């Protein structure tokens, strides 16, 4: 143990409350917030049905009864992240690195987001859509010359 009470690096983690054998094993996603935020709209599109099943289950059973549905969401998201890495690695990394360096804000990263969106549509057939965008309005991520500009630092 380190002096902070955490296990030393290299010490395998032993889960004190493992999942029951009836719940299929799913590996953790293993991504930090920036790649997850970069992929979030695509995960929302690709995994919509699994997310809706999970949320419906949770609304009816606010306990661990929805573990199977939750695992399906995790599997879908992990699968999509692997496909993004295989198909659009350069664009994906450019975008999430930008988010990482800009306090997770989308606006300063629109320039590197466009090639990612194009790659995801071309190679994986996924289009970024923002829920709640008014019908007929240009989505904010597609506006070429937005009125709002970043504050000078």
C-alpha positions in Angstrom: 0.0 0.0 0.0 1.1 3.5 -0.7 1.1 6.1 2.0 -2.2 7.4 0.7 -3.9 4.1 1.3 -4.2 3.2 -2.4 -2.7 0.0 -3.8 0.8 0.4 -5.3 0.9 0.4 -9.1 1.1 -3.0 -10.5 -1.0 -4.5 -7.7 -4.1 -6.1 -9.3 -7.4 -4.7 -8.2 -9.6 -7.2 -6.3 -13.2 -6.3 -6.5 -14.7 -6.8 -3.1 -18.2 -7.1 -4.6 -18.0 -8.9 -7.9 -20.9 -9.2 -10.2 -23.2 -12.2 -9.9 -22.4 -15.1 -12.3 -25.8 -14.4 -14.1 -24.5 -11.1 -15.3 -22.2 -11.4 -18.4 -18.7 -9.9 -18.0 -18.0 -6.6 -19.8 -14.6 -4.9 -19.8 -14.5 -1.3 -18.7 -14.4 1.2 -21.5 -11.0 2.5 -20.4 -11.3 6.0 -21.9 -11.0 9.3 -20.2 -13.6 12.1 -20.4 -12.2 13.8 -23.5 -12.4 10.8 -25.9 -15.8 10.0 -24.4 -17.1 13.5 -25.0 -15.7 13.5 -28.5 -17.5 10.3 -29.3 -20.6 11.1 -27.3 -23.0 12.1 -30.1 -21.9 9.1 -32.2 -22.4 6.8 -29.2 -25.8 8.4 -28.8 -26.7 7.6 -32.4 -25.2 4.2 -32.6 -26.3 2.9 -29.2 -29.7 4.7 -29.0 -31.8 1.5 -28.7 -29.6 0.1 -26.0 -29.7 3.4 -24.1 -33.4 3.6 -24.4 -33.9 0.0 -23.1 -31.6 0.8 -20.2 -33.3 4.1 -19.3 -36.8 2.4 -19.6 -35.6 -0.4 -17.3 -34.1 2.1 -14.8 -37.4 4.1 -14.7 -39.3 1.0 -13.7 -36.6 -0.7 -11.6 -34.3 1.7 -9.7 -32.0 -1.1 -8.6 -29.5 -3.5 -10.0 -32.1 -5.3 -12.0 -30.9 -3.3 -15.1 -27.4 -4.6 -15.1 -27.8 -6.6 -18.3 -29.2 -3.6 -20.2 -26.4 -1.4 -18.8 -23.8 -4.0 -20.0 -25.3 -3.8 -23.5 -24.8 0.0 -23.5 -21.2 -0.5 -22.4 -20.5 -3.1 -25.1 -22.0 -0.9 -27.8 -20.0 2.1 -26.7 -16.8 0.1 -26.4 -17.4 -1.4 -29.9 -17.9 2.1 -31.4 -14.8 3.5 -29.8 -12.8 0.6 -31.3 -14.3 1.3 -34.7 -13.6 5.0 -34.4 -10.0 4.2 -33.6 -9.7 1.9 -36.5 -11.4 4.1 -39.1 -10.8 7.7 -38.0 -7.9 7.5 -35.6 -6.2 10.7 -36.7 -9.4 12.8 -36.7 -10.6 11.3 -33.5 -7.4 12.0 -31.6 -7.1 15.5 -32.9 -10.6 16.3 -31.7 -10.4 14.7 -28.2 -6.9 16.3 -27.7 -8.4 19.7 -28.6 -11.2 19.1 -26.0 -8.6 18.1 -23.5 -6.6 21.3 -24.0 -9.7 23.5 -24.0 -11.5 22.6 -20.8 -13.8 20.1 -22.6 -15.4 23.0 -24.6 -16.7 22.2 -28.1 -16.5 25.7 -29.5 -12.7 26.0 -29.8 -12.6 22.6 -31.4 -15.1 23.0 -34.2 -12.3 23.3 -36.8 -10.9 19.8 -35.9 -14.4 18.4 -35.3 -15.5 18.8 -38.9 -13.0 16.3 -40.3 -14.0 13.8 -37.6 -17.7 14.3 -38.4 -17.0 13.8 -42.1 -14.9 10.7 -41.5 -17.5 9.2 -39.2 -20.2 9.7 -41.8 -18.0 8.4 -44.7 -16.5 5.4 -43.0 -19.1 4.4 -40.4 -22.3 6.0 -41.7 -22.9 7.9 -38.5 -23.9 11.6 -38.5 -23.6 13.9 -35.5 -27.0 15.2 -34.6 -27.7 17.4 -31.5 -31.0 16.6 -29.8 -33.3 19.6 -29.7 -31.9 21.4 -32.7 -34.8 23.4 -34.1 -36.2 21.9 -37.4 -34.7 23.8 -40.4 -32.0 25.4 -38.3 -28.3 24.8 -39.1 -26.8 22.8 -36.2 -24.2 24.8 -34.3 -21.4 22.4 -35.2 -22.1 23.1 -38.9 -22.2 26.9 -38.8 -19.3 28.2 -40.8 -19.0 31.7 -39.4 -20.7 31.8 -35.9 -21.5 35.1 -34.4 -20.0 34.2 -31.0 -16.3 34.3 -30.8 -14.1 32.9 -28.0 -13.0 35.4 -25.4 -9.4 36.7 -25.7 -7.1 35.1 -23.1 
